[in-house]
Amino acid sequence: MLSSLEGLYRARPGMVAADVHPDYVSTRVALARPARVRHGVQHHVAHVLATVAELHLDGPVLGVAFDGTGWGLDGTAWGGELLLVHGLAWQ
């Protein structure tokens, strides 16, 4: 599927961003893609940053993500979260 889309649009992504959860199929697929740069993104942070980008919000923003379990940066499962986001920085 990804190869078909890349061929259709003649796209060759140089960067891959993937969820940091090592057991997600989407993470394995993303990490198997050829890319010069790879970024791991915490699950709930990705949801909040996507919303900030889609709505063109200026920070700081208090984001709420309660969609289930995301892999935390400490290697444990994190539940829903309140995240203070400003640019790409978050806490």
N, C-alpha and C positions, 0 to 999 in steps of 0.2 A: 504494500500500500504506500509506504513512504517513498520507496524508489519510484513508483508510478507518478506520485505527485511531484517529486523532484524532477523527473524527466519532463513532465507536462509543462512545468514552469521554468525549466532549465535552471533550477536552483541548486546550489552547492553550499549549504550552510557551513560556516567556519566555526560556529559556536553551538554548543549543545547545553541546554539547561535541563536538569532532571531533579525530580523529588529525591531527597536524601534517604528515603526509606529503601533499603536494599532489596526488599522482597516484592516491590511493586513491579508488575510486568512493564509498565511504562518506563520505569527507571532502567530496567535491563535493556529495553529496546533503545532508549536514548543513548545509553553508554556504549552500545554496540555500533552506533553510527560513527562514521569517520568525521572527526572534527579536530581543529587545532586547539580549541579552548573548551574546557568543560566546567560547568558551574553546578554545584549542588544547592538546592533551594529547599528550605524547610516548608513542609506542606501547607500549614496555615498562613505563613508569610506569603507564599505564592498566591493564595486566594485574595488576601488583602491588597497586595501590590497590583494584582490584575484589576481589581476594582478601582484602585486609585488611578491606574493608567487609563482604564476605560472611561472613567468619569472626568478625567483631566483635573484631578484635585491637587491643590497645593498643600503641602504639609504644614504643620504636623497633623496627622489624622489618627484618631483612635479607631482601630479596626476590630471587628468581632468575627471570629470564625468558629463555628460550632458544627462542623460537618462530619465529625467522627475522629478517628485516631490518626494523628500525624507523627512521624518519626522526629523526635527532638534532636537537637544538636548534641545532647549528652548521650545519645545512643539508646534512649528509652522512649516508650510511647507517650506522647502528649495528647491530652484531650482537647476540648474547645479552649480557645484563648482570647484574651483581650490584648491587642498589640498596639503599641504606640509607634507609628511609622512616620519618618521624616526623610524624604528622599529614599535612598536604599538602606538607611540605618533603621533599626527597629529594636524594641525591647518589650 
